Amino acid sequence: MRVLQPAEWSKPRGFSHGVVVDGPGRWIMLAGQTGGNEKGDYSSDMAGQVGTALKRIVKLLDDAGAGPEHIVRLTWYLTSKEDYEAAGGGIGAAWKETLGRNFPPSTLLYVCGLVDARAKVEIEVTAFVPAT
């Protein structure tokens, strides 16, 4: 994968503008993962839910023989801009713990609600594992 970063553009923080994937390999598409744990319980705060959602994503990628470094796109659905902005430090820590220094292209959308009313975040993932 090659990150798209025009020299004259300022480097984004926490994501990439785009990536180019060239060659044979496997695509992995994950359904939106919320911050509910395996028992269906939700943390009351945004950072906790993001951390759980990211751990679920890493687990699914692992089951598919992939890792965070294979993520080529994230789409975030968030229920509160204020909660998201207030949770910045906790979200950054959760990101570092689960995804490390990988910053794929990301889109964040604010929505009026998710299917489970307790959910504050849902994250969709597209990943690509190059053929070996």
C-alpha positions as CSV (number, residue, x, y, z in Angstrom):
1,M,0.0,0.0,0.0
2,R,1.2,3.5,-0.8
3,V,-0.1,6.4,1.2
4,L,-1.3,9.4,-0.9
5,Q,0.2,12.6,0.5
6,P,0.8,15.4,-1.9
7,A,3.9,17.3,-0.9
8,E,2.2,20.7,-0.9
9,W,-0.6,19.5,1.5
10,S,-0.2,19.6,5.2
11,K,0.0,16.1,6.7
12,P,-3.3,15.1,8.4
13,R,-3.3,14.0,12.0
14,G,-4.7,10.6,12.8
15,F,-5.6,9.6,9.3
16,S,-4.4,9.5,5.7
17,H,-6.0,11.2,2.7
18,G,-5.9,7.9,0.8
19,V,-3.9,4.8,-0.1
20,V,-3.2,3.0,-3.3
21,V,-3.4,-0.8,-3.2
22,D,-1.8,-2.6,-6.2
23,G,-1.4,-6.3,-6.7
24,P,-3.1,-9.6,-5.8
25,G,-4.4,-10.1,-2.3
26,R,-7.4,-10.5,-0.1
27,W,-10.0,-7.9,0.7
28,I,-11.6,-7.9,4.2
29,M,-14.8,-5.9,4.9
30,L,-16.0,-5.6,8.4
31,A,-19.5,-4.6,9.5
32,G,-19.7,-1.6,11.7
33,Q,-18.4,-2.5,15.2
34,T,-19.9,-0.7,18.1
35,G,-18.5,-0.2,21.6
36,G,-20.5,-3.1,23.1
37,N,-18.5,-5.9,24.6
38,E,-19.0,-9.6,24.0
39,K,-21.7,-9.6,26.7
40,G,-23.5,-6.7,25.1
41,D,-22.5,-4.2,27.8
42,Y,-21.5,-0.6,26.9
43,S,-19.2,1.8,28.6
44,S,-20.9,5.1,29.4
45,D,-18.2,7.2,27.9
46,M,-17.1,7.7,24.2
47,A,-13.4,6.8,24.8
48,G,-14.4,3.5,26.4
49,Q,-16.7,2.6,23.5
50,V,-14.1,3.5,20.9
51,G,-11.6,1.3,22.7
52,T,-14.0,-1.6,22.7
53,A,-14.9,-1.1,19.1
54,L,-11.2,-1.0,18.1
55,K,-10.5,-4.2,20.1
56,R,-13.4,-5.9,18.3
57,I,-12.0,-4.8,14.9
58,V,-8.5,-6.1,15.8
59,K,-10.0,-9.4,16.9
60,L,-12.0,-9.8,13.6
61,L,-8.9,-8.9,11.5
62,D,-6.9,-11.4,13.4
63,D,-9.5,-14.1,12.7
64,A,-9.1,-13.2,9.0
65,G,-5.3,-13.4,9.1
66,A,-4.8,-9.7,9.1
67,G,-3.8,-6.9,11.4
68,P,-4.2,-3.2,11.9
69,E,-1.5,-2.5,9.3
70,H,-3.9,-3.9,6.6
71,I,-6.7,-1.4,7.2
72,V,-7.2,0.7,4.1
73,R,-10.3,2.6,5.2
74,L,-12.3,3.4,8.3
75,T,-15.8,5.0,8.5
76,W,-16.8,6.2,11.9
77,Y,-20.4,7.0,12.9
78,L,-20.6,9.1,16.0
79,T,-23.7,10.2,18.0
80,S,-22.1,13.3,19.6
81,K,-19.5,15.7,18.3
82,E,-19.1,17.1,21.9
83,D,-18.5,13.6,23.4
84,Y,-16.0,12.8,20.6
85,E,-14.1,16.1,21.1
86,A,-14.1,15.7,24.9
87,A,-12.8,12.1,24.6
88,G,-9.8,13.0,22.4
89,G,-7.1,11.9,24.8
90,G,-8.8,8.6,25.7
91,I,-9.5,7.9,22.0
92,G,-5.9,8.6,21.2
93,A,-4.8,6.1,23.9
94,A,-7.2,3.5,22.7
95,W,-6.0,4.0,19.1
96,K,-2.3,3.6,20.1
97,E,-3.1,0.5,22.1
98,T,-5.0,-1.3,19.3
99,L,-3.9,0.2,16.0
100,G,-0.5,1.6,16.9
101,R,1.0,4.0,14.4
102,N,-1.4,3.1,11.5
103,F,-3.4,6.0,10.2
104,P,-5.6,4.8,7.3
105,P,-8.0,7.0,5.4
106,S,-10.9,7.8,7.7
107,T,-14.3,9.5,7.5
108,L,-16.2,10.6,10.6
109,L,-19.9,11.2,10.4
110,Y,-22.2,12.5,13.1
111,V,-25.6,10.7,13.2
112,C,-28.7,11.2,15.3
113,G,-28.5,7.6,16.6
114,L,-27.4,4.1,16.1
115,V,-29.5,0.8,16.2
116,D,-28.6,0.2,19.8
117,A,-29.5,3.4,21.7
118,R,-26.6,2.8,24.1
119,A,-24.0,2.9,21.3
120,K,-22.1,6.2,20.8
121,V,-19.8,5.0,18.0
122,E,-19.8,2.4,15.2
123,I,-16.8,1.9,13.0
124,E,-16.7,0.1,9.6
125,V,-13.4,-1.2,8.2
126,T,-12.0,-2.2,4.9
127,A,-8.7,-4.0,4.9
128,F,-6.4,-5.5,2.3
129,V,-3.8,-8.3,2.8
130,P,-1.3,-8.5,0.0
131,A,-0.6,-12.0,-1.4
132,T,2.6,-13.5,-0.2
